[in-house]
Amino acid sequence: MRKSSEARSASGTVVSNKMDKTITVLVERRVKHPIYGKYIKRSNKIHAHDPENVCQEGDLVTIEETKPISKSKAWKLSSVDRKATII
């Protein structure tokens, strides 16, 4: 595990906030295909700890790696970069 100052961080969109104190964040990245050279989207869904339940679906957030909080949570909410527009 890295020190807290060296923790990995990722940005993504909140796709679910139905759990208590937990959000699901979709993190997308673009990788170059090794043979064809075309850029492809790859995505991961990460469960993150949201202690105050401040996030809503559609928010753009930054999360950072931390010690395991539960079986599926090893990331925590760092900041809410952009709130979702409510229609």
PDB file with SEQRES, HELIX, SHEET and CRYST1 records, atoms N, CA, C and O in Angstrom:
SEQRES   1 A   87  MET ARG LYS SER SER GLU ALA ARG SER ALA SER GLY THR          
SEQRES   2 A   87  VAL VAL SER ASN LYS MET ASP LYS THR ILE THR VAL LEU          
SEQRES   3 A   87  VAL GLU ARG ARG VAL LYS HIS PRO ILE TYR GLY LYS TYR          
SEQRES   4 A   87  ILE LYS ARG SER ASN LYS ILE HIS ALA HIS ASP PRO GLU          
SEQRES   5 A   87  ASN VAL CYS GLN GLU GLY ASP LEU VAL THR ILE GLU GLU          
SEQRES   6 A   87  THR LYS PRO ILE SER LYS SER LYS ALA TRP LYS LEU SER          
SEQRES   7 A   87  SER VAL ASP ARG LYS ALA THR ILE ILE                          
HELIX    1 AA1 SER A    4  GLU A    6  5                                   3    
SHEET    1 AA1 6 SER A   9  SER A  16  0                                        
SHEET    2 AA1 6 THR A  22  LYS A  32 -1                                        
SHEET    3 AA1 6 TYR A  39  HIS A  49 -1                                        
SHEET    4 AA1 6 LYS A  73  ARG A  82  1                                        
SHEET    5 AA1 6 LEU A  60  GLU A  65 -1                                        
SHEET    6 AA1 6 SER A   9  SER A  16 -1                                        
CRYST1    1.000    1.000    1.000  90.00  90.00  90.00 P 1           1          
ATOM      1  N   MET A   1       0.838  -1.182   0.000  1.00  0.00           N  
ATOM      2  CA  MET A   1       0.000   0.000   0.000  1.00  0.00           C  
ATOM      3  C   MET A   1       0.878   1.238   0.000  1.00  0.00           C  
ATOM      4  O   MET A   1       1.930   1.261   0.640  1.00  0.00           O  
ATOM      5  N   ARG A   2       0.454   2.254  -0.707  1.00  0.00           N  
ATOM      6  CA  ARG A   2       1.215   3.484  -0.796  1.00  0.00           C  
ATOM      7  C   ARG A   2       0.890   4.390   0.380  1.00  0.00           C  
ATOM      8  O   ARG A   2      -0.123   4.215   1.056  1.00  0.00           O  
ATOM      9  N   LYS A   3       1.775   5.369   0.614  1.00  0.00           N  
ATOM     10  CA  LYS A   3       1.501   6.363   1.634  1.00  0.00           C  
ATOM     11  C   LYS A   3       0.335   7.223   1.185  1.00  0.00           C  
ATOM     12  O   LYS A   3       0.025   7.271  -0.006  1.00  0.00           O  
ATOM     13  N   SER A   4      -0.317   7.904   2.123  1.00  0.00           N  
ATOM     14  CA  SER A   4      -1.498   8.683   1.772  1.00  0.00           C  
ATOM     15  C   SER A   4      -1.167   9.806   0.801  1.00  0.00           C  
ATOM     16  O   SER A   4      -2.026  10.203   0.013  1.00  0.00           O  
ATOM     17  N   SER A   5       0.060  10.331   0.836  1.00  0.00           N  
ATOM     18  CA  SER A   5       0.416  11.397  -0.093  1.00  0.00           C  
ATOM     19  C   SER A   5       0.633  10.850  -1.504  1.00  0.00           C  
ATOM     20  O   SER A   5       0.612  11.615  -2.467  1.00  0.00           O  
ATOM     21  N   GLU A   6       0.838   9.551  -1.639  1.00  0.00           N  
ATOM     22  CA  GLU A   6       1.078   8.930  -2.928  1.00  0.00           C  
ATOM     23  C   GLU A   6      -0.113   8.095  -3.397  1.00  0.00           C  
ATOM     24  O   GLU A   6       0.033   7.259  -4.289  1.00  0.00           O  
ATOM     25  N   ALA A   7      -1.282   8.312  -2.807  1.00  0.00           N  
ATOM     26  CA  ALA A   7      -2.447   7.496  -3.137  1.00  0.00           C  
ATOM     27  C   ALA A   7      -2.866   7.722  -4.581  1.00  0.00           C  
ATOM     28  O   ALA A   7      -2.835   8.846  -5.082  1.00  0.00           O  
ATOM     29  N   ARG A   8      -3.261   6.636  -5.244  1.00  0.00           N  
ATOM     30  CA  ARG A   8      -3.768   6.748  -6.610  1.00  0.00           C  
ATOM     31  C   ARG A   8      -5.100   7.471  -6.579  1.00  0.00           C  
ATOM     32  O   ARG A   8      -5.872   7.345  -5.628  1.00  0.00           O  
ATOM     33  N   SER A   9      -5.357   8.226  -7.625  1.00  0.00           N  
ATOM     34  CA  SER A   9      -6.654   8.876  -7.731  1.00  0.00           C  
ATOM     35  C   SER A   9      -7.213   8.637  -9.123  1.00  0.00           C  
ATOM     36  O   SER A   9      -6.477   8.349 -10.066  1.00  0.00           O  
ATOM     37  N   ALA A  10      -8.531   8.763  -9.232  1.00  0.00           N  
ATOM     38  CA  ALA A  10      -9.210   8.554 -10.512  1.00  0.00           C  
ATOM     39  C   ALA A  10     -10.427   9.462 -10.561  1.00  0.00           C  
ATOM     40  O   ALA A  10     -11.002   9.807  -9.528  1.00  0.00           O  
ATOM     41  N   SER A  11     -10.813   9.845 -11.774  1.00  0.00           N  
ATOM     42  CA  SER A  11     -12.006  10.661 -11.970  1.00  0.00           C  
ATOM     43  C   SER A  11     -13.037   9.843 -12.725  1.00  0.00           C  
ATOM     44  O   SER A  11     -12.693   9.043 -13.595  1.00  0.00           O  
ATOM     45  N   GLY A  12     -14.292  10.045 -12.391  1.00  0.00           N  
ATOM     46  CA  GLY A  12     -15.339   9.313 -13.074  1.00  0.00           C  
ATOM     47  C   GLY A  12     -16.706   9.868 -12.761  1.00  0.00           C  
ATOM     48  O   GLY A  12     -16.846  10.876 -12.068  1.00  0.00           O  
ATOM     49  N   THR A  13     -17.710   9.196 -13.282  1.00  0.00           N  
ATOM     50  CA  THR A  13     -19.098   9.609 -13.131  1.00  0.00           C  
ATOM     51  C   THR A  13     -19.810   8.666 -12.174  1.00  0.00           C  
ATOM     52  O   THR A  13     -19.637   7.450 -12.248  1.00  0.00           O  
ATOM     53  N   VAL A  14     -20.608   9.228 -11.279  1.00  0.00           N  
ATOM     54  CA  VAL A  14     -21.386   8.421 -10.342  1.00  0.00           C  
ATOM     55  C   VAL A  14     -22.549   7.788 -11.102  1.00  0.00           C  
ATOM     56  O   VAL A  14     -23.368   8.492 -11.691  1.00  0.00           O  
ATOM     57  N   VAL A  15     -22.616   6.456 -11.084  1.00  0.00           N  
ATOM     58  CA  VAL A  15     -23.700   5.758 -11.774  1.00  0.00           C  
ATOM     59  C   VAL A  15     -24.727   5.190 -10.799  1.00  0.00           C  
ATOM     60  O   VAL A  15     -25.827   4.819 -11.210  1.00  0.00           O  
ATOM     61  N   SER A  16     -24.380   5.115  -9.510  1.00  0.00           N  
ATOM     62  CA  SER A  16     -25.335   4.620  -8.518  1.00  0.00           C  
ATOM     63  C   SER A  16     -24.996   5.195  -7.151  1.00  0.00           C  
ATOM     64  O   SER A  16     -23.830   5.256  -6.760  1.00  0.00           O  
ATOM     65  N   ASN A  17     -26.037   5.619  -6.427  1.00  0.00           N  
ATOM     66  CA  ASN A  17     -25.859   6.056  -5.037  1.00  0.00           C  
ATOM     67  C   ASN A  17     -26.923   5.429  -4.143  1.00  0.00           C  
ATOM     68  O   ASN A  17     -27.296   5.997  -3.116  1.00  0.00           O  
ATOM     69  N   LYS A  18     -27.403   4.271  -4.534  1.00  0.00           N  
ATOM     70  CA  LYS A  18     -28.506   3.633  -3.833  1.00  0.00           C  
ATOM     71  C   LYS A  18     -28.099   2.999  -2.503  1.00  0.00           C  
ATOM     72  O   LYS A  18     -28.951   2.742  -1.653  1.00  0.00           O  
ATOM     73  N   MET A  19     -26.809   2.747  -2.319  1.00  0.00           N  
ATOM     74  CA  MET A  19     -26.334   2.162  -1.075  1.00  0.00           C  
ATOM     75  C   MET A  19     -26.061   3.264  -0.048  1.00  0.00           C  
ATOM     76  O   MET A  19     -25.851   4.421  -0.414  1.00  0.00           O  
ATOM     77  N   ASP A  20     -26.065   2.905   1.219  1.00  0.00           N  
ATOM     78  CA  ASP A  20     -25.784   3.877   2.268  1.00  0.00           C  
ATOM     79  C   ASP A  20     -24.282   4.083   2.381  1.00  0.00           C  
ATOM     80  O   ASP A  20     -23.535   3.127   2.585  1.00  0.00           O  
ATOM     81  N   LYS A  21     -23.836   5.336   2.250  1.00  0.00           N  
ATOM     82  CA  LYS A  21     -22.429   5.730   2.362  1.00  0.00           C  
ATOM     83  C   LYS A  21     -21.536   5.096   1.306  1.00  0.00           C  
ATOM     84  O   LYS A  21     -20.325   5.000   1.503  1.00  0.00           O  
ATOM     85  N   THR A  22     -22.112   4.662   0.189  1.00  0.00           N  
ATOM     86  CA  THR A  22     -21.336   4.050  -0.885  1.00  0.00           C  
ATOM     87  C   THR A  22     -21.849   4.565  -2.224  1.00  0.00           C  
ATOM     88  O   THR A  22     -23.055   4.689  -2.439  1.00  0.00           O  
ATOM     89  N   ILE A  23     -20.907   4.864  -3.124  1.00  0.00           N  
ATOM     90  CA  ILE A  23     -21.264   5.240  -4.482  1.00  0.00           C  
ATOM     91  C   ILE A  23     -20.541   4.310  -5.446  1.00  0.00           C  
ATOM     92  O   ILE A  23     -19.482   3.768  -5.129  1.00  0.00           O  
ATOM     93  N   THR A  24     -21.124   4.135  -6.619  1.00  0.00           N  
ATOM     94  CA  THR A  24     -20.476   3.379  -7.683  1.00  0.00           C  
ATOM     95  C   THR A  24     -20.029   4.381  -8.732  1.00  0.00           C  
ATOM     96  O   THR A  24     -20.837   5.155  -9.245  1.00  0.00           O  
ATOM     97  N   VAL A  25     -18.732   4.367  -9.052  1.00  0.00           N  
ATOM     98  CA  VAL A  25     -18.150   5.340  -9.966  1.00  0.00           C  
ATOM     99  C   VAL A  25     -17.669   4.614 -11.216  1.00  0.00           C  
ATOM    100  O   VAL A  25     -16.939   3.627 -11.124  1.00  0.00           O  
ATOM    101  N   LEU A  26     -18.081   5.106 -12.388  1.00  0.00           N  
ATOM    102  CA  LEU A  26     -17.637   4.563 -13.659  1.00  0.00           C  
ATOM    103  C   LEU A  26     -16.418   5.361 -14.105  1.00  0.00           C  
ATOM    104  O   LEU A  26     -16.523   6.551 -14.402  1.00  0.00           O  
ATOM    105  N   VAL A  27     -15.256   4.700 -14.153  1.00  0.00           N  
ATOM    106  CA  VAL A  27     -14.009   5.341 -14.552  1.00  0.00           C  
ATOM    107  C   VAL A  27     -13.663   4.860 -15.953  1.00  0.00           C  
ATOM    108  O   VAL A  27     -13.439   3.668 -16.166  1.00  0.00           O  
ATOM    109  N   GLU A  28     -13.620   5.785 -16.908  1.00  0.00           N  
ATOM    110  CA  GLU A  28     -13.295   5.433 -18.289  1.00  0.00           C  
ATOM    111  C   GLU A  28     -11.889   5.900 -18.626  1.00  0.00           C  
ATOM    112  O   GLU A  28     -11.449   6.962 -18.186  1.00  0.00           O  
ATOM    113  N   ARG A  29     -11.192   5.090 -19.415  1.00  0.00           N  
ATOM    114  CA  ARG A  29      -9.868   5.478 -19.893  1.00  0.00           C  
ATOM    115  C   ARG A  29      -9.758   5.061 -21.350  1.00  0.00           C  
ATOM    116  O   ARG A  29     -10.467   4.163 -21.805  1.00  0.00           O  
ATOM    117  N   ARG A  30      -8.871   5.716 -22.072  1.00  0.00           N  
ATOM    118  CA  ARG A  30      -8.685   5.405 -23.491  1.00  0.00           C  
ATOM    119  C   ARG A  30      -7.321   4.759 -23.662  1.00  0.00           C  
ATOM    120  O   ARG A  30      -6.305   5.309 -23.237  1.00  0.00           O  
ATOM    121  N   VAL A  31      -7.303   3.584 -24.289  1.00  0.00           N  
ATOM    122  CA  VAL A  31      -6.046   2.875 -24.542  1.00  0.00           C  
ATOM    123  C   VAL A  31      -5.894   2.640 -26.041  1.00  0.00           C  
ATOM    124  O   VAL A  31      -6.876   2.479 -26.766  1.00  0.00           O  
ATOM    125  N   LYS A  32      -4.665   2.624 -26.475  1.00  0.00           N  
ATOM    126  CA  LYS A  32      -4.385   2.417 -27.891  1.00  0.00           C  
ATOM    127  C   LYS A  32      -4.305   0.918 -28.162  1.00  0.00           C  
ATOM    128  O   LYS A  32      -3.636   0.188 -27.431  1.00  0.00           O  
ATOM    129  N   HIS A  33      -4.983   0.461 -29.209  1.00  0.00           N  
ATOM    130  CA  HIS A  33      -4.941  -0.949 -29.580  1.00  0.00           C  
ATOM    131  C   HIS A  33      -3.521  -1.294 -30.026  1.00  0.00           C  
ATOM    132  O   HIS A  33      -2.926  -0.554 -30.809  1.00  0.00           O  
ATOM    133  N   PRO A  34      -2.968  -2.413 -29.537  1.00  0.00           N  
ATOM    134  CA  PRO A  34      -1.560  -2.718 -29.830  1.00  0.00           C  
ATOM    135  C   PRO A  34      -1.251  -2.969 -31.305  1.00  0.00           C  
ATOM    136  O   PRO A  34      -0.129  -2.720 -31.746  1.00  0.00           O  
ATOM    137  N   ILE A  35      -2.219  -3.455 -32.070  1.00  0.00           N  
ATOM    138  CA  ILE A  35      -1.956  -3.761 -33.479  1.00  0.00           C  
ATOM    139  C   ILE A  35      -2.501  -2.671 -34.396  1.00  0.00           C  
ATOM    140  O   ILE A  35      -1.789  -2.168 -35.265  1.00  0.00           O  
ATOM    141  N   TYR A  36      -3.773  -2.307 -34.195  1.00  0.00           N  
ATOM    142  CA  TYR A  36      -4.431  -1.408 -35.140  1.00  0.00           C  
ATOM    143  C   TYR A  36      -4.217   0.066 -34.836  1.00  0.00           C  
ATOM    144  O   TYR A  36      -4.422   0.907 -35.712  1.00  0.00           O  
ATOM    145  N   GLY A  37      -3.813   0.398 -33.622  1.00  0.00           N  
ATOM    146  CA  GLY A  37      -3.535   1.783 -33.287  1.00  0.00           C  
ATOM    147  C   GLY A  37      -4.755   2.624 -32.987  1.00  0.00           C  
ATOM    148  O   GLY A  37      -4.621   3.810 -32.689  1.00  0.00           O  
ATOM    149  N   LYS A  38      -5.951   2.042 -33.058  1.00  0.00           N  
ATOM    150  CA  LYS A  38      -7.165   2.781 -32.773  1.00  0.00           C  
ATOM    151  C   LYS A  38      -7.340   2.899 -31.260  1.00  0.00           C  
ATOM    152  O   LYS A  38      -7.025   1.970 -30.516  1.00  0.00           O  
ATOM    153  N   TYR A  39      -7.847   4.050 -30.811  1.00  0.00           N  
ATOM    154  CA  TYR A  39      -8.088   4.237 -29.387  1.00  0.00           C  
ATOM    155  C   TYR A  39      -9.423   3.616 -29.004  1.00  0.00           C  
ATOM    156  O   TYR A  39     -10.427   3.810 -29.688  1.00  0.00           O  
ATOM    157  N   ILE A  40      -9.427   2.865 -27.902  1.00  0.00           N  
ATOM    158  CA  ILE A  40     -10.592   2.128 -27.429  1.00  0.00           C  
ATOM    159  C   ILE A  40     -10.910   2.598 -26.013  1.00  0.00           C  
ATOM    160  O   ILE A  40     -10.000   2.850 -25.224  1.00  0.00           O  
ATOM    161  N   LYS A  41     -12.202   2.718 -25.688  1.00  0.00           N  
ATOM    162  CA  LYS A  41     -12.609   3.059 -24.331  1.00  0.00           C  
ATOM    163  C   LYS A  41     -12.624   1.794 -23.486  1.00  0.00           C  
ATOM    164  O   LYS A  41     -13.201   0.778 -23.874  1.00  0.00           O  
ATOM    165  N   ARG A  42     -11.992   1.868 -22.346  1.00  0.00           N  
ATOM    166  CA  ARG A  42     -12.049   0.803 -21.342  1.00  0.00           C  
ATOM    167  C   ARG A  42     -12.625   1.428 -20.076  1.00  0.00           C  
ATOM    168  O   ARG A  42     -12.326   2.578 -19.758  1.00  0.00           O  
ATOM    169  N   SER A  43     -13.451   0.672 -19.356  1.00  0.00           N  
ATOM    170  CA  SER A  43     -14.076   1.242 -18.169  1.00  0.00           C  
ATOM    171  C   SER A  43     -14.074   0.241 -17.019  1.00  0.00           C  
ATOM    172  O   SER A  43     -14.083  -0.973 -17.221  1.00  0.00           O  
ATOM    173  N   ASN A  44     -14.062   0.792 -15.806  1.00  0.00           N  
ATOM    174  CA  ASN A  44     -14.165   0.012 -14.582  1.00  0.00           C  
ATOM    175  C   ASN A  44     -15.212   0.660 -13.695  1.00  0.00           C  
ATOM    176  O   ASN A  44     -15.328   1.885 -13.664  1.00  0.00           O  
ATOM    177  N   LYS A  45     -15.975  -0.149 -12.975  1.00  0.00           N  
ATOM    178  CA  LYS A  45     -16.889   0.361 -11.965  1.00  0.00           C  
ATOM    179  C   LYS A  45     -16.240   0.131 -10.608  1.00  0.00           C  
ATOM    180  O   LYS A  45     -15.870  -0.992 -10.265  1.00  0.00           O  
ATOM    181  N   ILE A  46     -16.110   1.196  -9.850  1.00  0.00           N  
ATOM    182  CA  ILE A  46     -15.431   1.137  -8.555  1.00  0.00           C  
ATOM    183  C   ILE A  46     -16.407   1.586  -7.476  1.00  0.00           C  
ATOM    184  O   ILE A  46     -17.089   2.598  -7.633  1.00  0.00           O  
ATOM    185  N   HIS A  47     -16.473   0.833  -6.380  1.00  0.00           N  
ATOM    186  CA  HIS A  47     -17.256   1.258  -5.221  1.00  0.00           C  
ATOM    187  C   HIS A  47     -16.379   2.166  -4.372  1.00  0.00           C  
ATOM    188  O   HIS A  47     -15.230   1.832  -4.079  1.00  0.00           O  
ATOM    189  N   ALA A  48     -16.922   3.315  -3.977  1.00  0.00           N  
ATOM    190  CA  ALA A  48     -16.170   4.279  -3.184  1.00  0.00           C  
ATOM    191  C   ALA A  48     -16.975   4.685  -1.957  1.00  0.00           C  
ATOM    192  O   ALA A  48     -18.206   4.668  -1.972  1.00  0.00           O  
ATOM    193  N   HIS A  49     -16.266   5.049  -0.898  1.00  0.00           N  
ATOM    194  CA  HIS A  49     -16.885   5.451   0.368  1.00  0.00           C  
ATOM    195  C   HIS A  49     -17.286   6.916   0.295  1.00  0.00           C  
ATOM    196  O   HIS A  49     -16.458   7.780   0.004  1.00  0.00           O  
ATOM    197  N   ASP A  50     -18.559   7.193   0.559  1.00  0.00           N  
ATOM    198  CA  ASP A  50     -19.108   8.554   0.570  1.00  0.00           C  
ATOM    199  C   ASP A  50     -19.777   8.761   1.933  1.00  0.00           C  
ATOM    200  O   ASP A  50     -20.983   8.547   2.058  1.00  0.00           O  
ATOM    201  N   PRO A  51     -19.020   9.173   2.955  1.00  0.00           N  
ATOM    202  CA  PRO A  51     -19.549   9.161   4.328  1.00  0.00           C  
ATOM    203  C   PRO A  51     -20.750  10.072   4.571  1.00  0.00           C  
ATOM    204  O   PRO A  51     -21.587   9.761   5.418  1.00  0.00           O  
ATOM    205  N   GLU A  52     -20.856  11.197   3.846  1.00  0.00           N  
ATOM    206  CA  GLU A  52     -21.974  12.118   4.068  1.00  0.00           C  
ATOM    207  C   GLU A  52     -23.105  11.954   3.062  1.00  0.00           C  
ATOM    208  O   GLU A  52     -24.069  12.718   3.102  1.00  0.00           O  
ATOM    209  N   ASN A  53     -23.017  10.987   2.167  1.00  0.00           N  
ATOM    210  CA  ASN A  53     -24.030  10.772   1.127  1.00  0.00           C  
ATOM    211  C   ASN A  53     -24.308  12.053   0.331  1.00  0.00           C  
ATOM    212  O   ASN A  53     -25.464  12.422   0.124  1.00  0.00           O  
ATOM    213  N   VAL A  54     -23.238  12.727  -0.114  1.00  0.00           N  
ATOM    214  CA  VAL A  54     -23.407  14.004  -0.829  1.00  0.00           C  
ATOM    215  C   VAL A  54     -23.562  13.822  -2.334  1.00  0.00           C  
ATOM    216  O   VAL A  54     -24.052  14.728  -3.008  1.00  0.00           O  
ATOM    217  N   CYS A  55     -23.164  12.692  -2.874  1.00  0.00           N  
ATOM    218  CA  CYS A  55     -23.159  12.497  -4.323  1.00  0.00           C  
ATOM    219  C   CYS A  55     -24.518  12.035  -4.836  1.00  0.00           C  
ATOM    220  O   CYS A  55     -25.246  11.301  -4.169  1.00  0.00           O  
ATOM    221  N   GLN A  56     -24.832  12.493  -6.050  1.00  0.00           N  
ATOM    222  CA  GLN A  56     -26.020  12.055  -6.759  1.00  0.00           C  
ATOM    223  C   GLN A  56     -25.578  11.404  -8.064  1.00  0.00           C  
ATOM    224  O   GLN A  56     -24.431  11.561  -8.481  1.00  0.00           O  
ATOM    225  N   GLU A  57     -26.481  10.677  -8.706  1.00  0.00           N  
ATOM    226  CA  GLU A  57     -26.155  10.068  -9.992  1.00  0.00           C  
ATOM    227  C   GLU A  57     -25.856  11.150 -11.011  1.00  0.00           C  
ATOM    228  O   GLU A  57     -26.568  12.150 -11.094  1.00  0.00           O  
ATOM    229  N   GLY A  58     -24.792  10.946 -11.790  1.00  0.00           N  
ATOM    230  CA  GLY A  58     -24.406  11.899 -12.816  1.00  0.00           C  
ATOM    231  C   GLY A  58     -23.330  12.871 -12.392  1.00  0.00           C  
ATOM    232  O   GLY A  58     -22.790  13.583 -13.237  1.00  0.00           O  
ATOM    233  N   ASP A  59     -22.997  12.928 -11.106  1.00  0.00           N  
ATOM    234  CA  ASP A  59     -21.941  13.822 -10.633  1.00  0.00           C  
ATOM    235  C   ASP A  59     -20.585  13.368 -11.161  1.00  0.00           C  
ATOM    236  O   ASP A  59     -20.334  12.171 -11.301  1.00  0.00           O  
ATOM    237  N   LEU A  60     -19.719  14.326 -11.452  1.00  0.00           N  
ATOM    238  CA  LEU A  60     -18.338  14.031 -11.820  1.00  0.00           C  
ATOM    239  C   LEU A  60     -17.505  14.147 -10.553  1.00  0.00           C  
ATOM    240  O   LEU A  60     -17.466  15.212  -9.937  1.00  0.00           O  
ATOM    241  N   VAL A  61     -16.837  13.064 -10.153  1.00  0.00           N  
ATOM    242  CA  VAL A  61     -16.134  13.033  -8.869  1.00  0.00           C  
ATOM    243  C   VAL A  61     -14.695  12.561  -9.039  1.00  0.00           C  
ATOM    244  O   VAL A  61     -14.336  11.938 -10.038  1.00  0.00           O  
ATOM    245  N   THR A  62     -13.887  12.877  -8.035  1.00  0.00           N  
ATOM    246  CA  THR A  62     -12.527  12.363  -7.935  1.00  0.00           C  
ATOM    247  C   THR A  62     -12.476  11.465  -6.708  1.00  0.00           C  
ATOM    248  O   THR A  62     -12.922  11.848  -5.626  1.00  0.00           O  
ATOM    249  N   ILE A  63     -11.929  10.268  -6.886  1.00  0.00           N  
ATOM    250  CA  ILE A  63     -11.802   9.324  -5.774  1.00  0.00           C  
ATOM    251  C   ILE A  63     -10.335   8.983  -5.595  1.00  0.00           C  
ATOM    252  O   ILE A  63      -9.541   9.097  -6.529  1.00  0.00           O  
ATOM    253  N   GLU A  64      -9.980   8.563  -4.385  1.00  0.00           N  
ATOM    254  CA  GLU A  64      -8.601   8.160  -4.153  1.00  0.00           C  
ATOM    255  C   GLU A  64      -8.557   6.843  -3.395  1.00  0.00           C  
ATOM    256  O   GLU A  64      -9.464   6.506  -2.634  1.00  0.00           O  
ATOM    257  N   GLU A  65      -7.485   6.118  -3.624  1.00  0.00           N  
ATOM    258  CA  GLU A  65      -7.330   4.802  -3.029  1.00  0.00           C  
ATOM    259  C   GLU A  65      -7.038   4.932  -1.543  1.00  0.00           C  
ATOM    260  O   GLU A  65      -6.353   5.860  -1.113  1.00  0.00           O  
ATOM    261  N   THR A  66      -7.560   3.997  -0.768  1.00  0.00           N  
ATOM    262  CA  THR A  66      -7.351   3.998   0.664  1.00  0.00           C  
ATOM    263  C   THR A  66      -7.293   2.553   1.158  1.00  0.00           C  
ATOM    264  O   THR A  66      -7.398   1.619   0.363  1.00  0.00           O  
ATOM    265  N   LYS A  67      -7.129   2.373   2.448  1.00  0.00           N  
ATOM    266  CA  LYS A  67      -7.129   1.008   2.976  1.00  0.00           C  
ATOM    267  C   LYS A  67      -8.519   0.407   2.814  1.00  0.00           C  
ATOM    268  O   LYS A  67      -9.502   1.149   2.782  1.00  0.00           O  
ATOM    269  N   PRO A  68      -8.630  -0.908   2.713  1.00  0.00           N  
ATOM    270  CA  PRO A  68      -9.943  -1.524   2.514  1.00  0.00           C  
ATOM    271  C   PRO A  68     -10.927  -1.170   3.628  1.00  0.00           C  
ATOM    272  O   PRO A  68     -10.618  -1.304   4.812  1.00  0.00           O  
ATOM    273  N   ILE A  69     -12.115  -0.717   3.227  1.00  0.00           N  
ATOM    274  CA  ILE A  69     -13.162  -0.338   4.165  1.00  0.00           C  
ATOM    275  C   ILE A  69     -14.146  -1.490   4.335  1.00  0.00           C  
ATOM    276  O   ILE A  69     -14.687  -1.697   5.421  1.00  0.00           O  
ATOM    277  N   SER A  70     -14.373  -2.237   3.258  1.00  0.00           N  
ATOM    278  CA  SER A  70     -15.242  -3.404   3.300  1.00  0.00           C  
ATOM    279  C   SER A  70     -14.766  -4.375   2.227  1.00  0.00           C  
ATOM    280  O   SER A  70     -13.695  -4.193   1.647  1.00  0.00           O  
ATOM    281  N   LYS A  71     -15.556  -5.398   1.968  1.00  0.00           N  
ATOM    282  CA  LYS A  71     -15.176  -6.407   0.982  1.00  0.00           C  
ATOM    283  C   LYS A  71     -14.963  -5.793  -0.399  1.00  0.00           C  
ATOM    284  O   LYS A  71     -14.046  -6.187  -1.119  1.00  0.00           O  
ATOM    285  N   SER A  72     -15.806  -4.831  -0.770  1.00  0.00           N  
ATOM    286  CA  SER A  72     -15.731  -4.282  -2.123  1.00  0.00           C  
ATOM    287  C   SER A  72     -15.236  -2.837  -2.184  1.00  0.00           C  
ATOM    288  O   SER A  72     -15.055  -2.308  -3.280  1.00  0.00           O  
ATOM    289  N   LYS A  73     -15.012  -2.183  -1.041  1.00  0.00           N  
ATOM    290  CA  LYS A  73     -14.625  -0.774  -1.038  1.00  0.00           C  
ATOM    291  C   LYS A  73     -13.184  -0.587  -0.582  1.00  0.00           C  
ATOM    292  O   LYS A  73     -12.828  -0.932   0.544  1.00  0.00           O  
ATOM    293  N   ALA A  74     -12.362  -0.038  -1.470  1.00  0.00           N  
ATOM    294  CA  ALA A  74     -10.994   0.329  -1.111  1.00  0.00           C  
ATOM    295  C   ALA A  74     -10.671   1.719  -1.666  1.00  0.00           C  
ATOM    296  O   ALA A  74      -9.502   2.082  -1.795  1.00  0.00           O  
ATOM    297  N   TRP A  75     -11.698   2.485  -1.992  1.00  0.00           N  
ATOM    298  CA  TRP A  75     -11.550   3.849  -2.493  1.00  0.00           C  
ATOM    299  C   TRP A  75     -12.461   4.748  -1.665  1.00  0.00           C  
ATOM    300  O   TRP A  75     -13.463   4.293  -1.114  1.00  0.00           O  
ATOM    301  N   LYS A  76     -12.099   6.051  -1.582  1.00  0.00           N  
ATOM    302  CA  LYS A  76     -12.948   7.007  -0.884  1.00  0.00           C  
ATOM    303  C   LYS A  76     -13.130   8.246  -1.739  1.00  0.00           C  
ATOM    304  O   LYS A  76     -12.301   8.552  -2.595  1.00  0.00           O  
ATOM    305  N   LEU A  77     -14.213   8.948  -1.499  1.00  0.00           N  
ATOM    306  CA  LEU A  77     -14.528  10.165  -2.236  1.00  0.00           C  
ATOM    307  C   LEU A  77     -13.547  11.250  -1.829  1.00  0.00           C  
ATOM    308  O   LEU A  77     -13.375  11.529  -0.643  1.00  0.00           O  
ATOM    309  N   SER A  78     -12.906  11.859  -2.815  1.00  0.00           N  
ATOM    310  CA  SER A  78     -11.969  12.945  -2.543  1.00  0.00           C  
ATOM    311  C   SER A  78     -12.642  14.294  -2.742  1.00  0.00           C  
ATOM    312  O   SER A  78     -12.559  15.167  -1.877  1.00  0.00           O  
ATOM    313  N   SER A  79     -13.321  14.471  -3.898  1.00  0.00           N  
ATOM    314  CA  SER A  79     -14.011  15.739  -4.142  1.00  0.00           C  
ATOM    315  C   SER A  79     -15.099  15.537  -5.200  1.00  0.00           C  
ATOM    316  O   SER A  79     -15.036  14.622  -6.021  1.00  0.00           O  
ATOM    317  N   VAL A  80     -16.089  16.416  -5.152  1.00  0.00           N  
ATOM    318  CA  VAL A  80     -17.129  16.448  -6.175  1.00  0.00           C  
ATOM    319  C   VAL A  80     -16.747  17.567  -7.124  1.00  0.00           C  
ATOM    320  O   VAL A  80     -16.804  18.741  -6.758  1.00  0.00           O  
ATOM    321  N   ASP A  81     -16.351  17.204  -8.365  1.00  0.00           N  
ATOM    322  CA  ASP A  81     -15.859  18.191  -9.321  1.00  0.00           C  
ATOM    323  C   ASP A  81     -16.999  18.947  -9.987  1.00  0.00           C  
ATOM    324  O   ASP A  81     -16.905  20.159 -10.181  1.00  0.00           O  
ATOM    325  N   ARG A  82     -18.071  18.252 -10.341  1.00  0.00           N  
ATOM    326  CA  ARG A  82     -19.196  18.915 -11.000  1.00  0.00           C  
ATOM    327  C   ARG A  82     -20.471  18.175 -10.616  1.00  0.00           C  
ATOM    328  O   ARG A  82     -20.563  16.954 -10.749  1.00  0.00           O  
ATOM    329  N   LYS A  83     -21.457  18.941 -10.136  1.00  0.00           N  
ATOM    330  CA  LYS A  83     -22.736  18.344  -9.773  1.00  0.00           C  
ATOM    331  C   LYS A  83     -23.544  18.075 -11.038  1.00  0.00           C  
ATOM    332  O   LYS A  83     -23.386  18.777 -12.037  1.00  0.00           O  
ATOM    333  N   ALA A  84     -24.399  17.074 -11.000  1.00  0.00           N  
ATOM    334  CA  ALA A  84     -25.251  16.729 -12.124  1.00  0.00           C  
ATOM    335  C   ALA A  84     -26.335  17.781 -12.293  1.00  0.00           C  
ATOM    336  O   ALA A  84     -26.824  18.350 -11.317  1.00  0.00           O  
ATOM    337  N   THR A  85     -26.704  18.033 -13.544  1.00  0.00           N  
ATOM    338  CA  THR A  85     -27.793  18.967 -13.792  1.00  0.00           C  
ATOM    339  C   THR A  85     -29.115  18.256 -13.555  1.00  0.00           C  
ATOM    340  O   THR A  85     -29.324  17.140 -14.031  1.00  0.00           O  
ATOM    341  N   ILE A  86     -29.996  18.902 -12.823  1.00  0.00           N  
ATOM    342  CA  ILE A  86     -31.295  18.312 -12.498  1.00  0.00           C  
ATOM    343  C   ILE A  86     -32.314  18.815 -13.522  1.00  0.00           C  
ATOM    344  O   ILE A  86     -32.480  20.020 -13.711  1.00  0.00           O  
ATOM    345  N   ILE A  87     -32.982  17.882 -14.170  1.00  0.00           N  
ATOM    346  CA  ILE A  87     -33.947  18.244 -15.212  1.00  0.00           C  
ATOM    347  C   ILE A  87     -35.351  18.147 -14.655  1.00  0.00           C  
ATOM    348  O   ILE A  87     -36.319  18.411 -15.369  1.00  0.00           O  
TER     349      ILE A  87                                                      
END                                                                             
